[in-house]
Amino acid sequence: MDLVIRDADVVDGTGDPSYRADVGIENGVITTVVKEGAAAGCLHPVARRVLDAEGLALSPGFIDMHAHSDLALLRDPDHSAKAAQGVTLEVIGQDGLSYAPVDDRTLAEVRRSITGWNGDGEDIDFDWRSVGEYLDRLDHGFDGQGIAVNAAYLIPQGTVRMLAVGWEDRPATPRELDRMRDLVATGMREGAVGMSSGLTYTPGMYAKDAELTELCRVVAEHGGYYCPHHRSYGAGALRAYEEMVTLTREAGCPLHLAHATMNFGVNKGKAPDLLALLDRSLDEGADITLDTYPYTPGCTTLVAMLPSWASEGGPEAILGRLKDDGTAERIRHHMEVVGADGCHGVPIEWDTIEISGVTDPALAPYVGSTVQASADRLGEAPWVTARRLLIADGLGSTILQHVGHEENVRAIMRHRVHTGGSDGILRGDKPHPRAYGTFPHYLGRYVRELGVLSLEECVAHLTSRPAARLRLPDRGLVREGHRADLVLFDPATVAAGSTFDAPRTLPTGIPHVLIDGRFVIEDGRRTDVLAGRSVRGTPA
């Protein structure tokens, strides 16, 4: 064999108790699992290399069900932000906005609209337009060698609407709906695993339920799932969750709820209401999963806080409205008094909005301060500060939004359909630590320190459950015949290194990570191995 991992404490992804075993790997596949005390005559595997795993847990590679590495995978061959956490597969194309399918016009618009997530892409050769071409580009990676970790792709519904309808807040015409159906079907045939939406982001949020239901029917026909960032995580959050459950059941489409939180003061302590809704639906036969990150603040762009009417027409139209004093005052009133749909129907509290990144280096003094604190320092109203920043930074500023509740986070992560997703935005001067720390934070904080989950439960949440949602029959378990995407970590020391003050610090206690049987992390250091490829959907 190529490798034997000797005397590991195998946490195999099933949720069952761990066991001590030797695990043999050949040609990227787990070929042998020999448990300690195996029956006489069961030979221990031999290999060209033996790794002593005494004191280490061996688990399947972690699957990040909500990632924003769409360009990072093509920009950074190292990508230790995810590889060092033990992530061996990321699901990208999230929140309804990404870079395929596009035409030249739409590509320019989407690059501008999510600069805060991924940068403007000036360093990327956008030599693709279709989903299949983008996945091919991931496979090619760097000089034909591939990328740092594996990646699966969701068709971004907002980009599809941008391509077929534009930025107008109106129902799609029958012809436009037919084109969107065709775009989704083509993307699914080319290897996407499902479709995402960002229903507090324009232009995807302009789609009504009937339109989304029709697109979900297409996704279901091709064996995929729907992953919505739904219409509110604040006021009316429970109603927004119920809306997604209802429309996917009508479409016959599996549902995966993105970053399934209950945020803002109106939802403090209300996670049990969400879980009761999910349990009723599951008991009635609904196919539902969800992901969360183990932190209370959220992260997005500052422009996302605006009301949807102020975002109609795209980035240039937004800037035009912000520069007009009368319109800007209407925006302020909607945000501060009424509660904008971009801020989940809750009047914005500027002392919860921390600037985490800017595209213009001249604006760096704003980073790390809340809008309220910067306004106080400048002796002006917070909307004046926010408006000036939006205009000066070309809508590219990112934020941390401190609106979560720890009791909700803990309750939701215990649920039977929970999986892990970092929602990690890697750009910015002060990114959210979840980008570099989600998976070791689950293991160190919520397993070892708090006991919210057992080790075996937590590993199942991060491995086999997401693999099942993605319909990947050969991933997510330590089992003979499965891909050798594996993590070795020390349960006694594993921890996130990233903090809000030092968000790019790598984790500790994860000495080895393998993808396809090849070491991408060895003795705690990133190797030069590029074993990642696109992981394409399985046809229905």
Secondary structure in CASP SS format (residue, H / E / C, confidence):
PFRMAT SS
TARGET T0000
AUTHOR 0000-0000-0000
METHOD secondary structure of the structure
MODEL  1
M C 1.00
D C 1.00
L E 1.00
V E 1.00
I E 1.00
R E 1.00
D E 1.00
A E 1.00
D E 1.00
V E 1.00
V C 1.00
D C 1.00
G C 1.00
T C 1.00
G C 1.00
D C 1.00
P C 1.00
S C 1.00
Y E 1.00
R E 1.00
A E 1.00
D E 1.00
V E 1.00
G E 1.00
I E 1.00
E E 1.00
N C 1.00
G C 1.00
V E 1.00
I E 1.00
T E 1.00
T E 1.00
V E 1.00
V E 1.00
K E 1.00
E C 1.00
G C 1.00
A C 1.00
A C 1.00
A C 1.00
G C 1.00
C C 1.00
L C 1.00
H C 1.00
P C 1.00
V C 1.00
A C 1.00
R C 1.00
R C 1.00
V E 1.00
L E 1.00
D E 1.00
A C 1.00
E C 1.00
G C 1.00
L C 1.00
A E 1.00
L E 1.00
S E 1.00
P E 1.00
G C 1.00
F E 1.00
I E 1.00
D E 1.00
M C 1.00
H C 1.00
A E 1.00
H C 1.00
S C 1.00
D C 1.00
L C 1.00
A H 1.00
L H 1.00
L H 1.00
R H 1.00
D C 1.00
P C 1.00
D C 1.00
H C 1.00
S H 1.00
A H 1.00
K H 1.00
A H 1.00
A C 1.00
Q C 1.00
G C 1.00
V E 1.00
T E 1.00
L E 1.00
E E 1.00
V E 1.00
I E 1.00
G C 1.00
Q C 1.00
D C 1.00
G C 1.00
L C 1.00
S C 1.00
Y C 1.00
A C 1.00
P C 1.00
V C 1.00
D C 1.00
D H 1.00
R H 1.00
T H 1.00
L H 1.00
A H 1.00
E H 1.00
V H 1.00
R H 1.00
R H 1.00
S H 1.00
I C 1.00
T H 1.00
G H 1.00
W H 1.00
N H 1.00
G C 1.00
D C 1.00
G C 1.00
E C 1.00
D C 1.00
I C 1.00
D C 1.00
F C 1.00
D C 1.00
W C 1.00
R C 1.00
S C 1.00
V H 1.00
G H 1.00
E H 1.00
Y H 1.00
L H 1.00
D H 1.00
R H 1.00
L H 1.00
D H 1.00
H H 1.00
G E 1.00
F C 1.00
D C 1.00
G C 1.00
Q C 1.00
G E 1.00
I E 1.00
A C 1.00
V C 1.00
N E 1.00
A E 1.00
A E 1.00
Y E 1.00
L E 1.00
I E 1.00
P E 1.00
Q H 1.00
G H 1.00
T H 1.00
V H 1.00
R H 1.00
M H 1.00
L H 1.00
A H 1.00
V C 1.00
G C 1.00
W C 1.00
E C 1.00
D C 1.00
R C 1.00
P C 1.00
A C 1.00
T C 1.00
P H 1.00
R H 1.00
E H 1.00
L H 1.00
D H 1.00
R H 1.00
M H 1.00
R H 1.00
D H 1.00
L H 1.00
V H 1.00
A H 1.00
T H 1.00
G H 1.00
M H 1.00
R H 1.00
E C 1.00
G C 1.00
A C 1.00
V C 1.00
G E 1.00
M E 1.00
S E 1.00
S E 1.00
G E 1.00
L C 1.00
T C 1.00
Y C 1.00
T C 1.00
P C 1.00
G H 1.00
M H 1.00
Y H 1.00
A C 1.00
K C 1.00
D H 1.00
A H 1.00
E H 1.00
L H 1.00
T H 1.00
E H 1.00
L H 1.00
C H 1.00
R H 1.00
V H 1.00
V H 1.00
A H 1.00
E H 1.00
H C 1.00
G C 1.00
G C 1.00
Y E 1.00
Y E 1.00
C E 1.00
P E 1.00
H E 1.00
H C 1.00
R C 1.00
S C 1.00
Y C 1.00
G C 1.00
A C 1.00
G C 1.00
A H 1.00
L H 1.00
R H 1.00
A H 1.00
Y H 1.00
E H 1.00
E H 1.00
M H 1.00
V H 1.00
T H 1.00
L H 1.00
T H 1.00
R H 1.00
E H 1.00
A H 1.00
G C 1.00
C C 1.00
P C 1.00
L E 1.00
H E 1.00
L E 1.00
A C 1.00
H C 1.00
A C 1.00
T C 1.00
M C 1.00
N C 1.00
F C 1.00
G H 1.00
V H 1.00
N H 1.00
K C 1.00
G C 1.00
K C 1.00
A H 1.00
P H 1.00
D H 1.00
L H 1.00
L H 1.00
A H 1.00
L H 1.00
L H 1.00
D H 1.00
R H 1.00
S H 1.00
L H 1.00
D H 1.00
E C 1.00
G C 1.00
A C 1.00
D C 1.00
I E 1.00
T E 1.00
L E 1.00
D E 1.00
T E 1.00
Y C 1.00
P C 1.00
Y C 1.00
T C 1.00
P C 1.00
G E 1.00
C E 1.00
T E 1.00
T E 1.00
L C 1.00
V H 1.00
A H 1.00
M H 1.00
L C 1.00
P C 1.00
S H 1.00
W H 1.00
A H 1.00
S H 1.00
E C 1.00
G C 1.00
G C 1.00
P H 1.00
E H 1.00
A H 1.00
I H 1.00
L H 1.00
G H 1.00
R H 1.00
L H 1.00
K H 1.00
D C 1.00
D H 1.00
G H 1.00
T H 1.00
A H 1.00
E H 1.00
R H 1.00
I H 1.00
R H 1.00
H H 1.00
H H 1.00
M H 1.00
E H 1.00
V H 1.00
V H 1.00
G C 1.00
A C 1.00
D H 1.00
G H 1.00
C H 1.00
H C 1.00
G C 1.00
V C 1.00
P C 1.00
I C 1.00
E C 1.00
W H 1.00
D H 1.00
T H 1.00
I E 1.00
E E 1.00
I E 1.00
S E 1.00
G E 1.00
V C 1.00
T C 1.00
D C 1.00
P H 1.00
A H 1.00
L H 1.00
A H 1.00
P H 1.00
Y H 1.00
V C 1.00
G C 1.00
S C 1.00
T E 1.00
V H 1.00
Q H 1.00
A H 1.00
S H 1.00
A H 1.00
D H 1.00
R H 1.00
L H 1.00
G C 1.00
E C 1.00
A C 1.00
P H 1.00
W H 1.00
V H 1.00
T H 1.00
A H 1.00
R H 1.00
R H 1.00
L H 1.00
L H 1.00
I H 1.00
A H 1.00
D C 1.00
G C 1.00
L C 1.00
G C 1.00
S C 1.00
T E 1.00
I E 1.00
L E 1.00
Q E 1.00
H C 1.00
V C 1.00
G C 1.00
H C 1.00
E H 1.00
E H 1.00
N H 1.00
V H 1.00
R H 1.00
A H 1.00
I H 1.00
M H 1.00
R C 1.00
H C 1.00
R C 1.00
V C 1.00
H E 1.00
T E 1.00
G E 1.00
G C 1.00
S C 1.00
D C 1.00
G E 1.00
I C 1.00
L C 1.00
R C 1.00
G C 1.00
D C 1.00
K C 1.00
P C 1.00
H C 1.00
P C 1.00
R H 1.00
A H 1.00
Y H 1.00
G H 1.00
T H 1.00
F H 1.00
P H 1.00
H H 1.00
Y H 1.00
L H 1.00
G H 1.00
R H 1.00
Y H 1.00
V H 1.00
R H 1.00
E H 1.00
L C 1.00
G C 1.00
V C 1.00
L C 1.00
S C 1.00
L H 1.00
E H 1.00
E H 1.00
C H 1.00
V H 1.00
A H 1.00
H H 1.00
L H 1.00
T C 1.00
S H 1.00
R H 1.00
P H 1.00
A H 1.00
A H 1.00
R H 1.00
L C 1.00
R C 1.00
L C 1.00
P C 1.00
D C 1.00
R C 1.00
G C 1.00
L C 1.00
V C 1.00
R C 1.00
E C 1.00
G C 1.00
H C 1.00
R E 1.00
A C 1.00
D C 1.00
L E 1.00
V E 1.00
L E 1.00
F E 1.00
D C 1.00
P C 1.00
A C 1.00
T C 1.00
V C 1.00
A E 1.00
A C 1.00
G C 1.00
S C 1.00
T C 1.00
F C 1.00
D C 1.00
A C 1.00
P C 1.00
R C 1.00
T C 1.00
L C 1.00
P C 1.00
T E 1.00
G C 1.00
I C 1.00
P C 1.00
H E 1.00
V E 1.00
L E 1.00
I E 1.00
D C 1.00
G C 1.00
R E 1.00
F E 1.00
V E 1.00
I E 1.00
E E 1.00
D C 1.00
G C 1.00
R E 1.00
R E 1.00
T C 1.00
D C 1.00
V C 1.00
L C 1.00
A C 1.00
G E 1.00
R C 1.00
S E 1.00
V C 1.00
R C 1.00
G C 1.00
T C 1.00
P C 1.00
A C 1.00
END
